């Protein structure tokens, strides 16, 4: 009787522990992940940024960037003046998992709502999820797999259309970087 109880207890404990293990997200196998080494300015080069801005631009840097080097996951240009900047930028925010990227994107929604005076809306047809913060913010936050992009477009004829195009080009370039090299013959 005791042996039977122990066997049932062990089986119940195993089932309970197995049920509590974090499940593997099936999306991870095919999800886009950013490479460890990337340069946002290679993903969003000067000439493309200037074309989207529709005017002359200058690459932004700070004395801190000059002293220690810029964050390679960010690339920012100014289409305005020092006193009144108009940003055109790309920030790549890699996450360890798809779920982590989803949480980060959702967490930004309320803050963007406050910054943009409530002008945040979902955007369809790009990435796995996207939202546009209008007003003076001019940012597209878009996620594909475990990568979130923040594209700031505060100038140009159609900032949202330009930001979507930058995001699509960036995802395509990241996808190419993720592909294994072709097998040699």
Helices and strands as residue ranges (DSSP letters): H 2-20, G 26-29, H 40-43, H 46-53, E 58-59, H 63-68, E 74-78, E 87-94, H 98-115, E 120-122, E 129-133, E 139-144, E 147-153, H 159-178
